[in-house]
Amino acid sequence: MSVQVTNLTKIYGPQRAVDGISFEAHKGEVLGFLGPNGAGKTTTMKIITGYLPQNDGTATVCGFDVSAQPMEARKRVGYLPEHNPLYKEMYVREYLTFTAGLHQVKNVEKSVDEMVERTGLVTHRHKQIGELSKGYRQRVGLAQAMLHNPDVLILDEPTSGLDPNQIVEIRQLIKDLGKEKTVILSTHILGEVEAVCDRAIIINRGKLVADAPIQDLKQRFAGQNVVTAGFAETVDKNALTRIKSVQSVKSLGNNLWQLSSPSGVDIRAEVFAFAVSYKLTLLELHREEHSVEDVFQQLTK
């Protein structure tokens, strides 16, 4: 694995901001790192990147302990913080050249040109960073994080401030990077997690409460399954409640019904059989898809 966190703990006075969490992140995956404000996400990422020391536990990057071998670990990490710190008086290309020098990048000019192209900064490369919109400053931050070709990318709210078209472009870039690197992505846009991530971790009040591939996460933690059924004829609600495995029935109007069943139980075949037995015309039958947002709300209430 590229990143391994074991029993990581960070304490601020009486508060355990990170409370003994453990997880792994592997090469070739985009890991969503989720939690409400104050859950400990940013603190965890700062420990992994070497910006903060932990009180207990370990974090390693590509086999290097971030506390015992900080420089070796940092060489292999690219980091975009939530509040993107930039030298606003510098020009875009000047800043990236400066950053490349800090990382001792070989063939600086070629590397900077390639990164400017990948992050869509070509038309803005000769502008002062302070003159850029928030979205383009975010692109500059992403470019500096990737410039030294790190094995691990840690991105805290990478699409913050981008317009819809820019979001699509940056999401695709993150997905492409995830094929060859380890990407840990923190975001409050839960639809972004479904669009980009292979796996998600959810922490709440400093503790890890979920760790699973996206599809498994939605199925395992979503609670009830919900099916929507529409009929041409008027249907008696009591008859619907007698369908095997149906736990609750809710009318949506116009002969449209919402039927709930236990997690993992698909009742569509039983609803179809019900319609046949009562000689009803079934106009609509589909299972409602649970989202990462549903799971997030359930686990962090």
C-alpha angles and dihedrals in degrees: 000000000000097000126029123180119187125187090329114189132180122181128194107188106297093349124093098207090179115025115197100304124173130190144137132226120201136208112264098031138097109221118202111217108200140176142124121276110293094020093122101258099127092042090054092049092048090053092050091050093047097248093116132031118230125229094221142356129039140270123194131187116202088340096311118118109233091218101040097035104024099157094049090048094047093051088064097048132082113194133194108185123210091248099047108220112210137162096247094191091061125086118246097249092040091053094048091048089051091049091049089054092053089053091045090235115186116234093016097186094053093045093050093048092050093049093047088054095046094050096044097247099127096111092044101043094106096046127100111257090232090061094056127098118250090258094055092044086055089054090052089053091050091049093053090049092055099035098096092047096243123195091227128043120195111191122185110196094334096177096048110135097009122130119239094266093048091048091057091050095048092045090054090048090052091049091051091048089050090063092066105021141040110261124189109191125190117192142150090212098093093186086062090060091056091046098048114016131085094195137012137211120198121198126186127187090351095307129107109243102170139018118171145116110282097255093045090048093055093047098041101047105027097092114209126031113231126206125188116211127184125193133192090221133055110268128202111240092216090058090054092051089058092063108113114263094010109135101177140005126208127185116227092183131251092062090302117135137188114213123192127203135173119287111281094019115115109199099179093105090051092049090051091050089049091054092050094048093051093040092240126158109238109209099171136018125164140141116242111239116232116225134214085250090061091052093044092053092047094052100040104041 
